[in-house]
Amino acid sequence: MRTSRYWVAAAATPAMIALVGSVTLAAPVKSQVLLHSRLYGNVPKVTVRGVKSGVAPWVAAGNATLTRTHLNVSGTWLLIPPGVMASGAAVPKTLIGTTAGVKSVVAMVTDAEGAHIVTKPTALSKSGSFSFNVPIHLTGQVSDPVILIGPPGKSPHSIFAWFAATDFMKQYGTATPQMVRAWAATAKKTSKSSGGYGSKSGGSSSSGSGW
């Protein structure tokens, strides 16, 4: 004698089987993009979300995309250009076009409400290239996210200073469109310079005070 479960299986029609299959194979919902922004170099003596900028100016080019479950950042030309240090002195010639000996950076995902996540360090090449492609976990409401890039701090999951960031200036209305375009033009000019930033290998002897 057949049991009831075998009778149910035998009675299933092709339409019922197709319906079950369609539910099982449904595509997952894509995670919402919380932020997609270009990267901009720092300005000395500017604090963002409690993190001070480096004492030297930095330029950067690249993009960052943030969802609740993933962070993707691709950057290049994260280097020190000619300019003025936080002290008011000119950037030393030995630092221009270098990473000042910085060999790794972290990405800090910040929130206007005070929450933040810091990634593990990733390598920073002598030409200023770096990338992050890491899973993250954001819960609750995310308000005005800003991503900061800089060398790792002394304690785990911390950042020493920020050298590059997503467009926080535009979000907070403290910069004119002209200022934002000027930052972008600086990074673009740097990337096209054949004998400019990234062409030198010096700077490895510089101390952290030159960042």
Secondary structure, DSSP 8 states (H G I E B T S, - for coil): ---HHHHHHHH--HHHHHHHHHHHT-------EEEEEE-EE--TT-EETTEEB-SS--EEEEEEEEESSEEEEEEEEEE--SSB-TTSSB--TTTTTS-TT--EEEEEEE-TTS-EEE---EE--TT--EEEEEE----S---S-EEEEE-B-SSTT-BS-BSEESSHHHHHT-S-HHHHHHHHHHHHHHHH-TTSTTS----TT--GGG-
